[in-house]
Amino acid sequence: MRKCAVIPLVVICALLPAAAWSQLPPACCTQWGSEGTGRGQFDWPEGVALDADGYTYVADTYNHRIQLFRSDGGYILQWGSEGTGPGQFYEPCAITLDTDGNVYVADLGNHRIQKFTNIGGYITKWGGWGTGPGQFYGPLGVAVDASSNVYVSDPDNDRIQKFTSSGGYITEWGSYGTGPGQFGCPHGVAVDASGNVYVVDEGNDRIQVFTSSGGYITEWGSSTTLAVSR
């Protein structure tokens, strides 16, 4: 199910606010990683997230694991292996943290979300393949708001789903199409400080913005045709 596409490298400078670049020396950026299966190596890393202390969590997609590093790239630990059991993965693609430091992973090939402590202790999981509420078809994006509500992009179902921090289904929005609030394979999702939800609507070459309950706010970007056909 190789929908993810990035190079085996983590570049932390890309996460800095643009306004901060001018205040930092030319050698401010750091990077680490190479192709492989060893500690600190990657095979197509897709997701990256930082905690409040600057520790870096990386979804090492085709190695089916999560790796944790210091902000300078120093290896700390890893968890996960290929499989379907609790704490195992099949192509983890996106990762985020809540305000308590819990880690949420979009487990793409297993069509589920898994939740862990900040050092990889398994807490819970939810989902499964399907089109019903709380089911997924290859989740590719996950984000958490200040109240620990979890938003998941469900691309092949062309929708966003919202859950409690323990996986309780709250609501969903979206359908296949080009209109406001419709999607053509939604991928990345993020939440701002006001609780607004931003979605990368990949097939429509645009960003859409919604309220926390899915109310359409605005969009930008355009495409002459819907890029993803059904």
N, C-alpha and C positions, 0 to 999 in steps of 0.2 A: 504493500500500500504506500509506495514511496511518493507522497505528495510534497514532502518537505524538500527544500533546496537551499543549502547554505554551504560554506566552505568550512573545513575542520580547523577553526581558529577562533579564539575569543579576543576581541579588541575592545577594551574598556573605555577608551577615549570616546567612542561613538555614543556612550551613554551620558556624557557630560552635557549640561545645558549650553546652548550656543553662546550665551553671554559670558560664560566662564572661560571660554577658550583664550580670549585676549589677555587674561590675567595669569595664565599658566605658561611656564617655559616651553620651548619647542620640543623638549624631550618628555613632555608630560605623559604621553601615551605609553601604555604597556600592552604586551600581548603574550599569550602562551598557547601551547598546544601544537600537536602535529598529528598526522594520521596514524592511527594505531589503536590498540586495545589496552595498553598499559595505563598506569596512573597518570593523569594529566594529559593523556592523549585522547583524541576524539575520532569518531566516524560519523561525520555529518551532524554537528551540533546545531540544533534548531532553536532552542529556547534558552534565555538567560534572565535571571532576576537577582536583585540585590536586596539584602536586608538592611535594617537601620544602622548596623555597624559596618556596612560595606562588604560583608562576606558575599561571595558570588556563587550562585547555584546555576548549573548548566545542564540542560537536557541533552544528553549525548545519545542522539536518536538511534543510530544503527548499532550502537553498543548496548542499547536497551538498559540504560542506567542514568542516574543522576550523580553528578560530581560536585563537590563543594570545595571552594578555594578561598584563600585570603584575597584581599583586593589587589595584591601584587602578583597573584597567580600561584602562590604557594599552595600545594595540594594539602587538603585536610582529610577528606574521606569520600566514600562513594556508597551508593546502595542501588540494588536492582539487578535483575538478570532477565534473560528472555523467558517469557512464560505468561501464564494466565492467572496465577495465584496472587494473593495479597502481597504487595510489595514487588511483584514482578511486572515487567513491561513488554509491550510490543510496539516499538517505535514511539517513545515519548516525545512529544513535539512542542509543548508549550509548558511554561512553569511560572508560578507567581506565589507571593507570600501575603498573608494577612497581617494585621497589626500585632498579633501575638507571636508572629514568627512561624506559624504553621505553613507548610509548603503544599501547594496544590499542583498536580501534574495532569495534563491532558494526555492520556494513554491512548494514542491514536488507534493503533491496530486492535486494541481490546475494547474500543468504543466506550470508554469510561473515564471518570475522573478519580484520581486517588489523592488522599490527604495524608500528610506525614508531619511529624515533629521536625524541628529545624536540624536534627541530626539523622533524619531518615527513619525514625520509628513509625511504623504503620499505625494509622488511626482509623481510617474508613475508606470506602469506595462507593461509587454509585454509577449507574448507567447500564449499558449493554446495547447490542445492536438492535435498531428498530426505528420506527417513526413516531412512536407514542410519547407522551410527556415523560421526561426523565430518561429517554433513550437517545442514542446518538448514532450517527453514521460518520465515523472518523472525526472526532472533535479536534480542532486545530488551534483554538485560542481559549485562554482562560484568564479572567481578571477578578479581583476582589475589591469591593468598596470599603469605606470606613466602618460600616456596620457588619463586615465579614459576609455579606451576600456575595455569591459566586455567579459570574456570568460566563457562559460557555458558547463559543461559536460552533455551530453544528452545520458544517458546510454543505454536505450532500442532502441535508434536509432544508437548506436555505432558511435558517432561523437562528435566533439567539435564545438561549434558555437561561433562566435565573433560578438560583437555588439558595437555600440556607447554607450555613457553613458545614452542616452535617449531611447535606445532600437532599434535603427536603425540597420538592418541586414547588416553585412559587408561580412563575408565569413564563410565557414565551411570546415572541413576535417574529414576523417575517414570513415570506413565501417567495417562490421563484418568480422573478420578473425584473423590470427596470424602473418601476415607479418608486416614489418615496416609501420607505419602509419595506421594500422588497429587496431581494438579494440574488446575486449570481455567484454562489459559493463564497460565503463570508469566511474570512480567515482571522486576522488579528483582532483582538478586542482589548480596550483599555477604559479605565474609569478616572475621571478627574476629581478634584477636591470637592466639587459641588455635587458629585454623584452622577454626572452625565456620562453616557456610555458611547464610546467611539468605536466604530466597526470598519475594518478594511473590507470593502465590498469588491473582492478581487475581479469577478467576472464583469462587473459594470465599471471598472476603473475609477472608483470613487471612494471617498470616506463619507459615512453617514453618522450623524450624531442623534442620540435619543435621550429621553429622560430615563430614570432608573426603572420605570415601569414599561418602557418601550414606546413612549410617545415620540413621534418624529419631531426633530427640531430643525435640522439643516443638513446640507451635504455640500461637498465640493469635489471637482474632478468630473470627467465625462468620458463617454465612449460612444462611437457611432453605432455599434452593434453589441449585443450581449455576447461576451466572449466565451461563456460556458454554455454549451448546448446540452439539452436533455434528450 
